[in-house]
């Protein structure tokens, strides 16, 4: 057996010191810089379509041009499959797993709403619906599962997988047959580069559909995320500026505009520390406080790290009560009083974490000694 995993990238990165990993520069045909990596623009390729297909232009290249290993895989320059303990797999470990499983991929993401709802919130939902119609026409045996799963709340993510090359090729042929037909039917003009990557987004869910219908035994693994996205860093830096000058309204406007362009910054795979979500909580809370009283919690704390610590502690208090942990209740109530936590800030934290009215009312009652 031989395992080769292609690390899809569009930028220079620290390539793992292991010959199993092969960096593949996707979109190489139209790239402004060359990093010395193998490009996806040789042989049979769709490198010129990378702006629509994202890492799938690399998947296509591997399917059509690479035939030198028994098992092949896809990862990203920032994302690598790992064990439960967080260790990146060795080639021997991959070989052992693939003796028992058909495919290795990511753990399923559990979404707050259905995949269909979430896709429609950030993309043109008619594109996803048209994908379903094409599956019904070309692969009718997959359609019922597509229709069922698209209205449920799970998916794989990242187009990350390792499998026998023959199985990988079967998947690629199925996927690109669907997408090349979809490409003919949809409008390929988009408002920005993020939304252009429509095929890359849908394919994450289609892998879930394909694995389910094929009845494949999938080893679902954790994903180690190395480093932080530039967009995530940008949000944190800008929020620090807004917090420092207590510009609550400016922060709200900036965040709203940024999310229109890059809604993915709040996803776990991008916001690996959870700080972007905390920034959004800070902005929302401060604006509500400002509307109510003319001031906000930023009047007492403006440093970015101080704001993050404040919200982490507040959220921790709420989460503990939701779990039924009462031992530190008096200490937590004292902290809320000392920090002058407003009812608005407390209610915002409760609404983020409580899953129903009963939980919400319980946490409020425990902390405020009163009914709402």
Secondary structure, 3 states (H helix, E strand, C coil): CCEEEEEEECCCCCCCCCCCEEEEECCHHHCCCCCCCEECCCCCCCHHHHHHHCCHHHHHHHHHHCCCCCEEEEEECCEEEECCCCCECCHHHHHHHHHHCCEEEECCEECCCCHHHHHHHHCCHHHHHHHHHHHHHHCHHHHHHHHHHHCCCEECCCCCEEEEHHHHHHHHHHHHHHHHHHHHHCCCCCCCHHHHCHHHHHHHHHHHHHHHHHCCCEEEEEEEECCCCHHHHHHHHHHHHHHHCCCHHHHHHHHHHHHHHCHHHHCCCCCCCCHHHHHHHHHHHHHHHHHHHCCCHHHCCCCHHHHHHHHHHHHHHHHHHHCCCCCCHHHHHHHHHHCCCCHHHHHHHHHHHCCCHHHHHHHHHHHHCCCC
